[in-house]
């Protein structure tokens, strides 16, 4: 009986180790996705600011041209 119990414990340990390994893999995938998403949002904000600055420059230049 003790051999059966110890083998069951070993099987349970293996399953737990497998679940922990899967969890760590999924956690890595999720962390990678979150990192890419944050980078994308940051780039989007930066590009939005650059677009606004360029629009302002166009307006300024257009006003100068129409004044002349």
Steps between C-alpha positions, in 0.01 A plus 500: 500500500781741578653436156166586341466813713856612423449440127177701516689779674769490231237514225336794678837679529564450128158639411551799728842566347346481153225744597753741649710480185196571281402789725847651473494464120159668477610770741799571275277519193260736675784720629643518149162600358450765769847640427428524127163661570661763724765572237231535235299743712811704582593520131143598414513787751837618369379484140184689595710777652721513191193524275361785711831686480514454123141625464591808701803562279283463189252754637780743583657464157161527328429821692838643397440412136151652498633819662750550222 
